Amino acid sequence: MKPIAHAIAEFLAARAQPGGSRHTAIAYAQDLGKLARFAEERALATVCAIDALSLRQFLAQLHQTGLGAKSLTRLSSTLRSFFEHTRRLGWRHDNPATDLRAPKVRRRLPDVLDADETAALLEIDARDPLSTRDRAALELFYSSGLRLAELAALKWEDLDFPDATVRVLGKGAKLRVVPVGSHALMALEAWRDEARGWRGFESGYVFLNGRGGCLSHRAIQLRIKTWAQRQGIWKRVHPHLLRHSFASHLLESSGNLRAVQELLGHANLATTQIYTHVDFMQLARVYDQAHPRARGIKSGVE
């Protein structure tokens, strides 16, 4: 019978090998330290003394003391790894943590800019090449809901000015074509005129840095943050916030969740519902207006 304290020590030693993640090793040690204290309190001295019921009680106890769902989810994963380790070494015949389920993590709705904040952010007085470039990037982020990586990798050949569309390669190498609004088109045309004189224009990338290379993800993030502060917006403004705002504003105006899903390039409609600020009352209004059996019967019969 393997003592629980010895099993934990050997598991942690095995996970502390060179090349392993230091943060993961610390998390394992913290989680299994909690398990060791629980086992001591319950006089569960050996690995085999702990069963699935004990582990559920362990999680429930931690939940009652205020440990959050995200931490409990991580702890459940640690327990599955630890007991799988004990099973493989023959210290017990099963893994009692296999079916362990922590409370579901509630996904936070993303923050968005309201219409006034968005207008303030985009009203950049583009008097020089850098501000012209940055305004074009901000307008395109908000106009078409692009991801940071999609915008950074964009080439002029991906933009169809007459058709007012942009072709982007999204997650999973999925190609999609997204409309580009008139304000974004004008900003992009102004930037293209400036960019023709820049070193690196021949590379075809839309957003260049001062050295003629492709503007990095970090540089784009910093430029957006800088402009938000200059324009008097004190929210934490970043590329994904503009994508959130694009989706939320479009959904509020149209109520067409499926269309927003396509524009964002989401494989799963559920992702779009969480991604955008879906207002239940807005969805209810869409349902009432669209569903043939949602509206009341106006026959005079009570």
Residue, then its C-alpha position, 0 to 999 in steps of 0.5 A: m500500500k503506497p502512502i499518499a504523501h510518498a506517491i505525491a512526492e514521487f509524482l511531483a519529482a517525475r513532473a519536475q524533469p528538465g524541459g517541463s513547465r515551471h508554472t505547471a509544476i507549481a500548480y501540481a504542487q499546490d493542488l496535490g498539497k490540498l489533496a494531502r491535507f484533505a487525506e490527512e484530515r480524513a485519515l486516508a493514509t494510502v493511495c488506495a484509500i481514496d475513492a471517487l466519492s472521496l474526491r467528489q467530497f474533496l472538490a465540494q469542500l473546496h467549492q464551499t470555501g470559495l475556490g472558483a470554478k476555474s481553479l476547481t477545473r484545473l484541480s480536477s485535471t491534476l487529480r486525473s493526471f496524478f491517479e493515472h500515474t499511480r495506476r500506471l505504476g501499479w499502486r492501484h488498479d483504477n483511476p478514481a478521478t476519471d469521471l470527476r467533474a468540476p462546476k462549469v466555468r461561467r464564460r464572461l461576456p466580452d467588453v465592447l465599445d459603445a457607439d460613441e466610444t467607437a466613433a471617438l476612437l476612429e475620428i483620428d486626424a490623419r495628418d501624417p503617414l503613421s496616423t494614416r496607417d493607424r486609422a486604416a487599421l482601426e477602421l478595418f478592424y471595426s468595419s470587418g471584425l478581423r482577428l489580429a493575425e488576419l489583419a497583420a497578414l493582410k496583403w493588398e491583393d486580398l482587398d477588392f476595392p470595387d467590390a468592397t470586400v476583403r479576403v482573409l484566411g482565418k483559423g483552421a486555414k478557413l477562407r472567408v470574404v467579408p464586406v468592407g465599409s465605406h469609411a474603411l475603404m476611404a481610409l485604406e485608399a488614403w494609406r495605400d497612397e502614402a504606402r507607395g512611397w514606403r520601403g517594403f511596399e513591394s512586399g504586398y503587405v498592407f500594414l508596414n512598419g518604418r523599416g519596411g517590414c510587416l507590422s508585428h502583432r505587438a506593434i499593432q496592439l500598442r498603436i491601438k492602445t496609444w490611440a485609445q488614450r489619445q482619443g480619451i477612451w480609458k477602457r482597455v482597448h485592443p484588437h479583439l475589443l474592436r472585433h467584439s464591438f463589430a459583432s455586438h453592434l451588428l447583432e444589435s442592429s440586425g438580430n441575424l446571429r447566423a450572418v454574424q457567425e459567418l462574418l466572424g468565421h466561427a465554426n460553432l454558433a454557440t461561440t458567436q452567442i458568447y462572443t457577442h453581447v447577446d441581449f436576451m430581450q433583443l433575441a426575444r424581439v427577433y423571435d417574436q417578429a420572425h417566428p410564425r407561431a410566436r405572435g399572438i392570435k388576434s381573433g378577439v377570442e380571449 
